[in-house]
Amino acid sequence: MSNIEQTLSIIKPDAVERNLQDQIKTEFKNKGFEIVKEKKLHISKDEAEKFYKVHESKPFYNDLCTYLSSGPIVVMILQKENAILDNRKFMGATNPQEAEVGTIRKKYGISIDKNSVHGSDNLENSKIEIDFFFKD
């Protein structure tokens, strides 16, 4: 029995600004992820605050919301076996300086804040995050 999962992936404003979305999408495909749905949008600070509500109590919350709403983003539903864990590994550490070679954040991330990509951290959050952007 295979464990096909879906996870939300966001190509953040710093990567879209540098026009890296096609490169990053290709990286995902080369790692065996299927991009089920995708769209490019620019969310408001208010929407970013709702999206990152789970981090509300953390000191970086306001900066994170300001940043995510600072420019266009590409949101995608990625699918494959063990998608959530595989995506977390492939994104690399939050801080690009500490990320392993070959990870997206090591290749494209600028700083701990501008680290180019977001991915859901567990199955429950994945469903919530996918619904946030793709609830029809």
ABEGO torsion letter per residue (X at the ends): XBBBBBBBBBBBAAAAAAGAAAAAAAAAAAAGBBBABBBBBBBBAAAAAAAAAAAAABAAAAAAAAAAAABBBBBBBBBBBGAAAAAAAAAEBABAAABBBGBAAAAABABAABAGBBBBABAAAAAAAAAAAABX
